[in-house]
Amino acid sequence: MAKCTFCGNNIERGTGKIYVQKDAKILYFCSSKCEKNHIKLGRKFLETKWSRKFKREKQEAAAE
């Protein structure tokens, strides 16, 4: 089971998108929302409060 490159959610089998960049890097997206934020808008996952990776980083920083 793959994880979304942007938000970190698990992607169910048969759903989501795979995006291959020109440098042969493979990106997995669970929704078009994640795809647009990463590719088109160029946002970082640590700047978007709704992503699971953002929440995990904030919890780790608060624990220290």
PyMOL Python script that loads the backbone (N, CA, C, O; Angstrom):
from pymol import cmd

cmd.read_pdbstr("""\
ATOM      1  N   MET A   1       0.843  -1.172   0.000  1.00  0.00           N
ATOM      2  CA  MET A   1       0.000   0.000   0.000  1.00  0.00           C
ATOM      3  C   MET A   1       0.891   1.239   0.000  1.00  0.00           C
ATOM      4  O   MET A   1       1.768   1.382   0.852  1.00  0.00           O
ATOM      5  N   ALA A   2       0.665   2.110  -0.939  1.00  0.00           N
ATOM      6  CA  ALA A   2       1.478   3.319  -1.082  1.00  0.00           C
ATOM      7  C   ALA A   2       0.932   4.430  -0.189  1.00  0.00           C
ATOM      8  O   ALA A   2      -0.228   4.408   0.222  1.00  0.00           O
ATOM      9  N   LYS A   3       1.791   5.396   0.097  1.00  0.00           N
ATOM     10  CA  LYS A   3       1.395   6.577   0.863  1.00  0.00           C
ATOM     11  C   LYS A   3       1.437   7.784  -0.062  1.00  0.00           C
ATOM     12  O   LYS A   3       2.263   7.859  -0.972  1.00  0.00           O
ATOM     13  N   CYS A   4       0.540   8.720   0.183  1.00  0.00           N
ATOM     14  CA  CYS A   4       0.489   9.940  -0.602  1.00  0.00           C
ATOM     15  C   CYS A   4       1.767  10.743  -0.368  1.00  0.00           C
ATOM     16  O   CYS A   4       2.194  10.921   0.773  1.00  0.00           O
ATOM     17  N   THR A   5       2.365  11.218  -1.436  1.00  0.00           N
ATOM     18  CA  THR A   5       3.591  11.994  -1.348  1.00  0.00           C
ATOM     19  C   THR A   5       3.362  13.308  -0.618  1.00  0.00           C
ATOM     20  O   THR A   5       4.254  13.790   0.078  1.00  0.00           O
ATOM     21  N   PHE A   6       2.195  13.885  -0.766  1.00  0.00           N
ATOM     22  CA  PHE A   6       1.936  15.203  -0.182  1.00  0.00           C
ATOM     23  C   PHE A   6       1.420  15.129   1.254  1.00  0.00           C
ATOM     24  O   PHE A   6       2.015  15.720   2.155  1.00  0.00           O
ATOM     25  N   CYS A   7       0.324  14.411   1.472  1.00  0.00           N
ATOM     26  CA  CYS A   7      -0.304  14.458   2.799  1.00  0.00           C
ATOM     27  C   CYS A   7       0.082  13.293   3.695  1.00  0.00           C
ATOM     28  O   CYS A   7      -0.039  13.404   4.915  1.00  0.00           O
ATOM     29  N   GLY A   8       0.538  12.189   3.139  1.00  0.00           N
ATOM     30  CA  GLY A   8       0.973  11.067   3.948  1.00  0.00           C
ATOM     31  C   GLY A   8      -0.105  10.038   4.238  1.00  0.00           C
ATOM     32  O   GLY A   8       0.153   9.084   4.972  1.00  0.00           O
ATOM     33  N   ASN A   9      -1.301  10.194   3.692  1.00  0.00           N
ATOM     34  CA  ASN A   9      -2.368   9.219   3.897  1.00  0.00           C
ATOM     35  C   ASN A   9      -2.108   7.959   3.089  1.00  0.00           C
ATOM     36  O   ASN A   9      -1.465   8.007   2.041  1.00  0.00           O
ATOM     37  N   ASN A  10      -2.612   6.827   3.581  1.00  0.00           N
ATOM     38  CA  ASN A  10      -2.519   5.580   2.833  1.00  0.00           C
ATOM     39  C   ASN A  10      -3.466   5.630   1.643  1.00  0.00           C
ATOM     40  O   ASN A  10      -4.578   6.150   1.741  1.00  0.00           O
ATOM     41  N   ILE A  11      -3.017   5.088   0.526  1.00  0.00           N
ATOM     42  CA  ILE A  11      -3.824   5.068  -0.694  1.00  0.00           C
ATOM     43  C   ILE A  11      -4.340   3.654  -0.880  1.00  0.00           C
ATOM     44  O   ILE A  11      -3.560   2.704  -0.941  1.00  0.00           O
ATOM     45  N   GLU A  12      -5.651   3.516  -0.971  1.00  0.00           N
ATOM     46  CA  GLU A  12      -6.240   2.203  -1.179  1.00  0.00           C
ATOM     47  C   GLU A  12      -5.921   1.698  -2.576  1.00  0.00           C
ATOM     48  O   GLU A  12      -5.755   2.475  -3.517  1.00  0.00           O
ATOM     49  N   ARG A  13      -5.840   0.396  -2.688  1.00  0.00           N
ATOM     50  CA  ARG A  13      -5.536  -0.216  -3.975  1.00  0.00           C
ATOM     51  C   ARG A  13      -6.636   0.109  -4.996  1.00  0.00           C
ATOM     52  O   ARG A  13      -7.824  -0.031  -4.705  1.00  0.00           O
ATOM     53  N   GLY A  14      -6.231   0.536  -6.172  1.00  0.00           N
ATOM     54  CA  GLY A  14      -7.173   0.862  -7.234  1.00  0.00           C
ATOM     55  C   GLY A  14      -7.615   2.310  -7.239  1.00  0.00           C
ATOM     56  O   GLY A  14      -8.438   2.698  -8.068  1.00  0.00           O
ATOM     57  N   THR A  15      -7.087   3.119  -6.333  1.00  0.00           N
ATOM     58  CA  THR A  15      -7.453   4.523  -6.283  1.00  0.00           C
ATOM     59  C   THR A  15      -6.189   5.369  -6.349  1.00  0.00           C
ATOM     60  O   THR A  15      -5.080   4.837  -6.287  1.00  0.00           O
ATOM     61  N   GLY A  16      -6.349   6.668  -6.474  1.00  0.00           N
ATOM     62  CA  GLY A  16      -5.210   7.582  -6.481  1.00  0.00           C
ATOM     63  C   GLY A  16      -4.578   7.725  -7.854  1.00  0.00           C
ATOM     64  O   GLY A  16      -5.054   7.180  -8.850  1.00  0.00           O
ATOM     65  N   LYS A  17      -3.486   8.480  -7.868  1.00  0.00           N
ATOM     66  CA  LYS A  17      -2.755   8.737  -9.113  1.00  0.00           C
ATOM     67  C   LYS A  17      -1.268   8.548  -8.894  1.00  0.00           C
ATOM     68  O   LYS A  17      -0.753   8.765  -7.796  1.00  0.00           O
ATOM     69  N   ILE A  18      -0.586   8.142  -9.951  1.00  0.00           N
ATOM     70  CA  ILE A  18       0.868   8.055  -9.949  1.00  0.00           C
ATOM     71  C   ILE A  18       1.365   9.080 -10.959  1.00  0.00           C
ATOM     72  O   ILE A  18       0.915   9.103 -12.105  1.00  0.00           O
ATOM     73  N   TYR A  19       2.293   9.923 -10.528  1.00  0.00           N
ATOM     74  CA  TYR A  19       2.850  10.967 -11.380  1.00  0.00           C
ATOM     75  C   TYR A  19       4.347  10.733 -11.477  1.00  0.00           C
ATOM     76  O   TYR A  19       5.026  10.617 -10.457  1.00  0.00           O
ATOM     77  N   VAL A  20       4.873  10.663 -12.707  1.00  0.00           N
ATOM     78  CA  VAL A  20       6.299  10.448 -12.922  1.00  0.00           C
ATOM     79  C   VAL A  20       6.900  11.735 -13.466  1.00  0.00           C
ATOM     80  O   VAL A  20       6.488  12.230 -14.515  1.00  0.00           O
ATOM     81  N   GLN A  21       7.885  12.276 -12.738  1.00  0.00           N
ATOM     82  CA  GLN A  21       8.537  13.505 -13.160  1.00  0.00           C
ATOM     83  C   GLN A  21       9.585  13.205 -14.227  1.00  0.00           C
ATOM     84  O   GLN A  21       9.900  12.044 -14.489  1.00  0.00           O
ATOM     85  N   LYS A  22      10.119  14.252 -14.835  1.00  0.00           N
ATOM     86  CA  LYS A  22      11.106  14.089 -15.899  1.00  0.00           C
ATOM     87  C   LYS A  22      12.394  13.450 -15.388  1.00  0.00           C
ATOM     88  O   LYS A  22      13.109  12.802 -16.153  1.00  0.00           O
ATOM     89  N   ASP A  23      12.696  13.627 -14.102  1.00  0.00           N
ATOM     90  CA  ASP A  23      13.910  13.029 -13.541  1.00  0.00           C
ATOM     91  C   ASP A  23      13.655  11.619 -13.012  1.00  0.00           C
ATOM     92  O   ASP A  23      14.459  11.095 -12.240  1.00  0.00           O
ATOM     93  N   ALA A  24      12.552  11.002 -13.416  1.00  0.00           N
ATOM     94  CA  ALA A  24      12.163   9.633 -13.085  1.00  0.00           C
ATOM     95  C   ALA A  24      11.781   9.450 -11.624  1.00  0.00           C
ATOM     96  O   ALA A  24      11.791   8.325 -11.124  1.00  0.00           O
ATOM     97  N   LYS A  25      11.447  10.525 -10.933  1.00  0.00           N
ATOM     98  CA  LYS A  25      10.964  10.423  -9.560  1.00  0.00           C
ATOM     99  C   LYS A  25       9.465  10.140  -9.606  1.00  0.00           C
ATOM    100  O   LYS A  25       8.724  10.808 -10.328  1.00  0.00           O
ATOM    101  N   ILE A  26       9.023   9.152  -8.837  1.00  0.00           N
ATOM    102  CA  ILE A  26       7.625   8.742  -8.834  1.00  0.00           C
ATOM    103  C   ILE A  26       6.919   9.375  -7.639  1.00  0.00           C
ATOM    104  O   ILE A  26       7.382   9.260  -6.504  1.00  0.00           O
ATOM    105  N   LEU A  27       5.793  10.047  -7.901  1.00  0.00           N
ATOM    106  CA  LEU A  27       5.000  10.680  -6.865  1.00  0.00           C
ATOM    107  C   LEU A  27       3.627  10.012  -6.816  1.00  0.00           C
ATOM    108  O   LEU A  27       3.014   9.771  -7.856  1.00  0.00           O
ATOM    109  N   TYR A  28       3.150   9.717  -5.624  1.00  0.00           N
ATOM    110  CA  TYR A  28       1.839   9.105  -5.435  1.00  0.00           C
ATOM    111  C   TYR A  28       0.914  10.138  -4.797  1.00  0.00           C
ATOM    112  O   TYR A  28       1.304  10.827  -3.854  1.00  0.00           O
ATOM    113  N   PHE A  29      -0.322  10.245  -5.317  1.00  0.00           N
ATOM    114  CA  PHE A  29      -1.294  11.185  -4.784  1.00  0.00           C
ATOM    115  C   PHE A  29      -2.606  10.475  -4.517  1.00  0.00           C
ATOM    116  O   PHE A  29      -3.066   9.667  -5.323  1.00  0.00           O
ATOM    117  N   CYS A  30      -3.213  10.790  -3.359  1.00  0.00           N
ATOM    118  CA  CYS A  30      -4.479  10.166  -2.989  1.00  0.00           C
ATOM    119  C   CYS A  30      -5.663  10.917  -3.596  1.00  0.00           C
ATOM    120  O   CYS A  30      -6.727  10.330  -3.791  1.00  0.00           O
ATOM    121  N   SER A  31      -5.495  12.202  -3.896  1.00  0.00           N
ATOM    122  CA  SER A  31      -6.596  12.995  -4.437  1.00  0.00           C
ATOM    123  C   SER A  31      -6.055  14.085  -5.348  1.00  0.00           C
ATOM    124  O   SER A  31      -4.856  14.363  -5.379  1.00  0.00           O
ATOM    125  N   SER A  32      -6.972  14.691  -6.087  1.00  0.00           N
ATOM    126  CA  SER A  32      -6.561  15.791  -6.958  1.00  0.00           C
ATOM    127  C   SER A  32      -6.172  17.007  -6.121  1.00  0.00           C
ATOM    128  O   SER A  32      -5.389  17.842  -6.573  1.00  0.00           O
ATOM    129  N   LYS A  33      -6.709  17.114  -4.910  1.00  0.00           N
ATOM    130  CA  LYS A  33      -6.353  18.208  -4.004  1.00  0.00           C
ATOM    131  C   LYS A  33      -4.864  18.161  -3.680  1.00  0.00           C
ATOM    132  O   LYS A  33      -4.186  19.188  -3.722  1.00  0.00           O
ATOM    133  N   CYS A  34      -4.360  16.987  -3.362  1.00  0.00           N
ATOM    134  CA  CYS A  34      -2.934  16.835  -3.051  1.00  0.00           C
ATOM    135  C   CYS A  34      -2.075  17.068  -4.291  1.00  0.00           C
ATOM    136  O   CYS A  34      -1.020  17.698  -4.213  1.00  0.00           O
ATOM    137  N   GLU A  35      -2.528  16.559  -5.426  1.00  0.00           N
ATOM    138  CA  GLU A  35      -1.787  16.720  -6.670  1.00  0.00           C
ATOM    139  C   GLU A  35      -1.661  18.196  -7.057  1.00  0.00           C
ATOM    140  O   GLU A  35      -0.574  18.655  -7.408  1.00  0.00           O
ATOM    141  N   LYS A  36      -2.752  18.927  -6.994  1.00  0.00           N
ATOM    142  CA  LYS A  36      -2.733  20.349  -7.359  1.00  0.00           C
ATOM    143  C   LYS A  36      -1.868  21.163  -6.408  1.00  0.00           C
ATOM    144  O   LYS A  36      -1.119  22.038  -6.842  1.00  0.00           O
ATOM    145  N   ASN A  37      -1.969  20.877  -5.104  1.00  0.00           N
ATOM    146  CA  ASN A  37      -1.176  21.624  -4.130  1.00  0.00           C
ATOM    147  C   ASN A  37       0.313  21.386  -4.327  1.00  0.00           C
ATOM    148  O   ASN A  37       1.107  22.313  -4.167  1.00  0.00           O
ATOM    149  N   HIS A  38       0.705  20.179  -4.667  1.00  0.00           N
ATOM    150  CA  HIS A  38       2.123  19.862  -4.814  1.00  0.00           C
ATOM    151  C   HIS A  38       2.685  20.299  -6.165  1.00  0.00           C
ATOM    152  O   HIS A  38       3.722  20.960  -6.218  1.00  0.00           O
ATOM    153  N   ILE A  39       2.014  19.938  -7.250  1.00  0.00           N
ATOM    154  CA  ILE A  39       2.557  20.173  -8.593  1.00  0.00           C
ATOM    155  C   ILE A  39       2.217  21.571  -9.111  1.00  0.00           C
ATOM    156  O   ILE A  39       3.115  22.338  -9.459  1.00  0.00           O
ATOM    157  N   LYS A  40       0.950  21.898  -9.161  1.00  0.00           N
ATOM    158  CA  LYS A  40       0.528  23.150  -9.783  1.00  0.00           C
ATOM    159  C   LYS A  40       0.832  24.367  -8.907  1.00  0.00           C
ATOM    160  O   LYS A  40       1.346  25.374  -9.395  1.00  0.00           O
ATOM    161  N   LEU A  41       0.513  24.273  -7.613  1.00  0.00           N
ATOM    162  CA  LEU A  41       0.676  25.410  -6.720  1.00  0.00           C
ATOM    163  C   LEU A  41       2.040  25.456  -6.049  1.00  0.00           C
ATOM    164  O   LEU A  41       2.438  26.498  -5.529  1.00  0.00           O
ATOM    165  N   GLY A  42       2.758  24.347  -6.054  1.00  0.00           N
ATOM    166  CA  GLY A  42       4.107  24.313  -5.507  1.00  0.00           C
ATOM    167  C   GLY A  42       4.184  24.445  -3.994  1.00  0.00           C
ATOM    168  O   GLY A  42       5.184  24.930  -3.465  1.00  0.00           O
ATOM    169  N   ARG A  43       3.145  24.023  -3.297  1.00  0.00           N
ATOM    170  CA  ARG A  43       3.130  24.145  -1.844  1.00  0.00           C
ATOM    171  C   ARG A  43       3.916  23.008  -1.190  1.00  0.00           C
ATOM    172  O   ARG A  43       4.063  21.926  -1.757  1.00  0.00           O
ATOM    173  N   LYS A  44       4.408  23.277  -0.002  1.00  0.00           N
ATOM    174  CA  LYS A  44       5.118  22.278   0.791  1.00  0.00           C
ATOM    175  C   LYS A  44       4.136  21.672   1.786  1.00  0.00           C
ATOM    176  O   LYS A  44       3.219  22.352   2.248  1.00  0.00           O
ATOM    177  N   PHE A  45       4.323  20.401   2.116  1.00  0.00           N
ATOM    178  CA  PHE A  45       3.384  19.750   3.024  1.00  0.00           C
ATOM    179  C   PHE A  45       3.479  20.303   4.436  1.00  0.00           C
ATOM    180  O   PHE A  45       2.519  20.192   5.199  1.00  0.00           O
ATOM    181  N   LEU A  46       4.599  20.889   4.801  1.00  0.00           N
ATOM    182  CA  LEU A  46       4.736  21.463   6.140  1.00  0.00           C
ATOM    183  C   LEU A  46       4.046  22.815   6.275  1.00  0.00           C
ATOM    184  O   LEU A  46       3.930  23.340   7.382  1.00  0.00           O
ATOM    185  N   GLU A  47       3.589  23.382   5.169  1.00  0.00           N
ATOM    186  CA  GLU A  47       2.900  24.670   5.194  1.00  0.00           C
ATOM    187  C   GLU A  47       1.383  24.514   5.173  1.00  0.00           C
ATOM    188  O   GLU A  47       0.669  25.487   5.417  1.00  0.00           O
ATOM    189  N   THR A  48       0.875  23.322   4.888  1.00  0.00           N
ATOM    190  CA  THR A  48      -0.564  23.103   4.813  1.00  0.00           C
ATOM    191  C   THR A  48      -1.023  22.398   6.087  1.00  0.00           C
ATOM    192  O   THR A  48      -0.557  21.302   6.401  1.00  0.00           O
ATOM    193  N   LYS A  49      -1.928  23.024   6.809  1.00  0.00           N
ATOM    194  CA  LYS A  49      -2.330  22.532   8.124  1.00  0.00           C
ATOM    195  C   LYS A  49      -3.174  21.267   8.064  1.00  0.00           C
ATOM    196  O   LYS A  49      -3.280  20.570   9.074  1.00  0.00           O
ATOM    197  N   TRP A  50      -3.778  20.940   6.929  1.00  0.00           N
ATOM    198  CA  TRP A  50      -4.640  19.776   6.848  1.00  0.00           C
ATOM    199  C   TRP A  50      -3.879  18.483   6.545  1.00  0.00           C
ATOM    200  O   TRP A  50      -4.465  17.403   6.625  1.00  0.00           O
ATOM    201  N   SER A  51      -2.603  18.561   6.204  1.00  0.00           N
ATOM    202  CA  SER A  51      -1.871  17.348   5.857  1.00  0.00           C
ATOM    203  C   SER A  51      -1.427  16.596   7.112  1.00  0.00           C
ATOM    204  O   SER A  51      -1.141  17.203   8.143  1.00  0.00           O
ATOM    205  N   ARG A  52      -1.374  15.295   7.011  1.00  0.00           N
ATOM    206  CA  ARG A  52      -0.984  14.453   8.133  1.00  0.00           C
ATOM    207  C   ARG A  52       0.479  14.667   8.501  1.00  0.00           C
ATOM    208  O   ARG A  52       0.845  14.584   9.674  1.00  0.00           O
ATOM    209  N   LYS A  53       1.313  14.940   7.507  1.00  0.00           N
ATOM    210  CA  LYS A  53       2.732  15.191   7.765  1.00  0.00           C
ATOM    211  C   LYS A  53       2.920  16.472   8.576  1.00  0.00           C
ATOM    212  O   LYS A  53       3.810  16.531   9.425  1.00  0.00           O
ATOM    213  N   PHE A  54       2.105  17.496   8.333  1.00  0.00           N
ATOM    214  CA  PHE A  54       2.173  18.749   9.092  1.00  0.00           C
ATOM    215  C   PHE A  54       1.851  18.489  10.566  1.00  0.00           C
ATOM    216  O   PHE A  54       2.549  18.969  11.459  1.00  0.00           O
ATOM    217  N   LYS A  55       0.794  17.731  10.803  1.00  0.00           N
ATOM    218  CA  LYS A  55       0.373  17.437  12.170  1.00  0.00           C
ATOM    219  C   LYS A  55       1.429  16.615  12.904  1.00  0.00           C
ATOM    220  O   LYS A  55       1.675  16.841  14.088  1.00  0.00           O
ATOM    221  N   ARG A  56       2.049  15.669  12.216  1.00  0.00           N
ATOM    222  CA  ARG A  56       3.076  14.825  12.830  1.00  0.00           C
ATOM    223  C   ARG A  56       4.310  15.655  13.209  1.00  0.00           C
ATOM    224  O   ARG A  56       4.880  15.456  14.282  1.00  0.00           O
ATOM    225  N   GLU A  57       4.720  16.570  12.351  1.00  0.00           N
ATOM    226  CA  GLU A  57       5.885  17.416  12.638  1.00  0.00           C
ATOM    227  C   GLU A  57       5.613  18.340  13.826  1.00  0.00           C
ATOM    228  O   GLU A  57       6.496  18.564  14.653  1.00  0.00           O
ATOM    229  N   LYS A  58       4.382  18.881  13.913  1.00  0.00           N
ATOM    230  CA  LYS A  58       4.045  19.774  15.011  1.00  0.00           C
ATOM    231  C   LYS A  58       4.003  19.023  16.338  1.00  0.00           C
ATOM    232  O   LYS A  58       4.394  19.568  17.370  1.00  0.00           O
ATOM    233  N   GLN A  59       3.527  17.765  16.322  1.00  0.00           N
ATOM    234  CA  GLN A  59       3.513  16.955  17.550  1.00  0.00           C
ATOM    235  C   GLN A  59       4.917  16.631  18.020  1.00  0.00           C
ATOM    236  O   GLN A  59       5.189  16.662  19.220  1.00  0.00           O
ATOM    237  N   GLU A  60       5.814  16.321  17.096  1.00  0.00           N
ATOM    238  CA  GLU A  60       7.191  16.011  17.449  1.00  0.00           C
ATOM    239  C   GLU A  60       7.896  17.248  18.013  1.00  0.00           C
ATOM    240  O   GLU A  60       8.700  17.140  18.939  1.00  0.00           O
ATOM    241  N   ALA A  61       7.593  18.412  17.456  1.00  0.00           N
ATOM    242  CA  ALA A  61       8.218  19.648  17.940  1.00  0.00           C
ATOM    243  C   ALA A  61       7.694  20.007  19.332  1.00  0.00           C
ATOM    244  O   ALA A  61       8.437  20.528  20.164  1.00  0.00           O
ATOM    245  N   ALA A  62       6.421  19.728  19.578  1.00  0.00           N
ATOM    246  CA  ALA A  62       5.830  20.030  20.889  1.00  0.00           C
ATOM    247  C   ALA A  62       6.351  19.076  21.963  1.00  0.00           C
ATOM    248  O   ALA A  62       6.453  19.451  23.131  1.00  0.00           O
ATOM    249  N   ALA A  63       6.682  17.842  21.569  1.00  0.00           N
ATOM    250  CA  ALA A  63       7.177  16.848  22.531  1.00  0.00           C
ATOM    251  C   ALA A  63       8.592  17.163  22.993  1.00  0.00           C
ATOM    252  O   ALA A  63       8.995  16.764  24.086  1.00  0.00           O
ATOM    253  N   GLU A  64       9.337  17.867  22.175  1.00  0.00           N
ATOM    254  CA  GLU A  64      10.726  18.194  22.532  1.00  0.00           C
ATOM    255  C   GLU A  64      10.780  19.350  23.417  1.00  0.00           C
ATOM    256  O   GLU A  64      11.865  19.769  23.820  1.00  0.00           O
TER     257      GLU A  64
END
""", "prot")
cmd.dss("prot")
cmd.show_as("cartoon", "prot")
cmd.util.cbc("prot")
cmd.orient("prot")
